[in-house]
Amino acid sequence: MFALKAGILTHRTDTSWTGSSYSFIDKTMQEFLAAYHIACNLPVIDDIIYFYLKRNKSSYLDISKVFIFLCGMNIFAANKLSGLMNECDVAHSKCSSEDSREFQSIIESGIKEAAANRQDGSGLKLSHFYITAKNMRELHRIWSTNTSNVLTLHFKIFVGDPEFCILSSHGPSKPEFCYELNLSLCHKL
């Protein structure tokens, strides 16, 4: 009754099949509550979500908003879920690199959500890196925890980009931001 009065749920009377139904007024609220449930009940990841992700190749993309909310609530649960989602992405990436880019975008959003909510201990999983000057900072944050998982590394950086820097032994000035990617631990690359 509280959810109905608060406007979280809506009640509809339908005489065609069951008589009545309850549904969330907005999908975002449903996704938030699902993330809260997962954050408070970690076994759900192994018991239910694992089987959900195995049913459909791209289902890991369907739970993106739940995952992002989870990053802000419980980073340890998010780390575990990202591992399952990454496995699905690796298996599915043989068919679609576009989905891998979308998955990376989800991980980047998760990193931002975790940082905004002061969730420390991020160990989100990512195996396919698509690096541009704009996302280099977020991806550098998870590079060190994923070097042994990296399968592909794509750079798309333009020399004229104001956020791009080249280290040169001939140049007198050092760039404001510089990121080093150690490839020696990338045994699957």
C-alpha positions in Angstrom: 0.0 0.0 0.0 2.9 2.4 0.8 4.3 1.9 -2.7 0.9 2.7 -4.3 0.4 5.8 -2.2 3.9 7.0 -2.7 3.5 6.7 -6.5 6.2 4.0 -6.9 3.7 1.5 -8.1 0.5 1.8 -10.2 -2.6 -0.4 -10.1 -4.5 -1.1 -13.2 -7.7 -3.0 -13.5 -7.9 -5.1 -16.6 -10.8 -7.5 -17.2 -9.3 -9.1 -20.3 -7.0 -11.6 -18.5 -6.2 -11.3 -14.8 -8.4 -8.6 -13.5 -5.7 -6.3 -12.2 -2.0 -5.7 -12.3 0.7 -3.7 -10.5 3.6 -2.2 -12.2 6.4 0.4 -11.5 5.4 3.9 -12.5 9.0 4.4 -13.9 11.6 1.8 -15.0 14.3 3.8 -13.3 12.7 3.2 -9.9 12.5 -0.5 -10.7 16.2 -0.6 -11.6 17.2 1.4 -8.5 15.3 -1.0 -6.2 16.8 -4.0 -8.0 20.3 -2.6 -7.4 19.4 -2.0 -3.7 18.2 -5.6 -3.4 21.4 -6.9 -5.0 23.5 -4.7 -2.8 21.8 -6.1 0.3 21.7 -9.7 -0.9 25.0 -10.7 -2.6 24.0 -14.4 -3.2 21.5 -13.1 -5.7 24.4 -12.5 -8.1 25.3 -16.2 -8.1 21.9 -17.6 -7.7 19.7 -15.6 -10.1 21.7 -13.1 -12.1 24.2 -15.6 -13.3 21.5 -17.7 -14.9 19.8 -14.6 -16.4 23.0 -13.6 -18.1 23.6 -17.0 -19.5 20.1 -17.2 -21.2 20.7 -14.4 -23.7 24.0 -13.3 -25.2 23.3 -9.6 -24.9 21.4 -9.6 -21.6 24.4 -8.2 -19.8 23.7 -4.9 -21.6 20.0 -5.0 -20.4 21.0 -4.6 -16.8 23.3 -1.6 -17.3 21.3 0.8 -15.2 21.0 -1.7 -12.3 24.8 -2.2 -12.5 25.5 1.6 -12.5 23.3 2.1 -9.4 25.0 -0.9 -7.8 28.4 0.8 -8.2 27.2 3.7 -6.1 25.7 1.4 -3.4 28.1 -1.5 -2.9 31.3 -1.6 -5.0 32.1 -5.2 -3.9 28.8 -6.4 -5.3 29.4 -4.3 -8.4 32.9 -5.8 -8.8 31.4 -9.3 -8.7 28.6 -8.5 -11.2 31.1 -6.8 -13.5 33.1 -10.0 -13.6 30.0 -11.9 -14.9 29.1 -9.2 -17.3 32.7 -9.1 -18.6 32.6 -12.9 -19.2 29.4 -12.3 -21.3 31.0 -9.5 -23.2 34.1 -11.6 -24.0 31.9 -14.4 -25.3 29.7 -12.0 -27.2 32.5 -9.7 -28.6 33.4 -12.3 -31.2 30.0 -11.3 -32.8 29.9 -7.6 -32.0 32.7 -5.1 -31.1 29.9 -2.4 -30.9 28.5 -4.2 -27.8 32.0 -4.2 -26.3 32.2 -0.5 -26.7 28.8 -0.2 -25.1 29.9 -2.4 -22.2 33.0 -0.2 -21.7 30.7 2.8 -21.6 28.7 1.1 -18.8 31.9 0.4 -16.9 33.0 4.0 -17.3 29.6 5.2 -15.9 30.0 2.7 -13.0 33.4 4.1 -12.2 32.0 7.7 -12.1 29.0 6.5 -10.0 31.3 4.8 -7.5 33.5 7.8 -7.2 30.5 10.2 -6.8 29.3 8.0 -3.9 32.8 7.5 -2.3 32.8 3.8 -3.0 36.5 2.7 -2.7 37.9 -0.6 -3.8 36.9 -0.6 -7.4 37.9 -3.8 -9.2 35.5 -3.6 -12.1 36.4 -6.0 -14.9 37.0 -5.0 -18.5 38.8 -7.1 -21.2 38.3 -4.9 -24.3 39.7 -1.4 -24.0 38.8 1.4 -26.5 40.8 4.4 -25.5 40.3 7.9 -26.6 41.7 11.2 -25.1 38.3 11.8 -23.4 38.0 8.4 -21.6 41.6 7.9 -20.8 41.3 9.1 -17.2 38.5 6.7 -16.3 40.1 3.7 -18.1 43.4 4.4 -16.5 41.7 3.9 -13.1 40.8 0.3 -13.9 43.8 -0.6 -16.1 46.0 -1.9 -13.2 43.3 -4.3 -12.0 42.6 -5.7 -15.5 46.0 -6.1 -17.1 45.9 -9.9 -16.9 42.4 -9.9 -18.5 43.1 -7.5 -21.4 42.3 -9.1 -24.7 42.1 -6.1 -27.0 43.4 -2.6 -26.8 42.3 0.1 -29.3 43.5 3.7 -29.4 41.7 6.4 -31.2 43.5 9.6 -30.4 44.0 12.6 -32.7 47.2 14.6 -32.4 45.1 17.9 -32.6 43.0 16.9 -29.6 43.7 19.3 -26.7 43.7 16.4 -24.2 46.3 14.4 -26.2 50.0 14.5 -25.2 53.1 12.9 -26.6 56.1 12.5 -24.5 59.2 13.4 -26.4 62.8 13.5 -25.4 63.2 16.6 -27.6 60.4 18.7 -26.1 61.2 21.0 -23.3 57.8 20.9 -21.5 56.0 18.0 -19.9 52.3 17.5 -20.5 49.8 18.3 -17.7 48.4 14.7 -17.7 50.2 11.7 -18.7 49.1 8.0 -18.4 51.4 5.1 -18.7 50.0 1.7 -19.7 52.3 -1.2 -18.8 51.7 -3.9 -21.4 54.2 -6.4 -19.9 51.5 -8.0 -17.8 49.0 -8.3 -20.7 49.6 -11.9 -21.5 46.3 -12.4 -23.4 46.6 -9.2 -25.5 
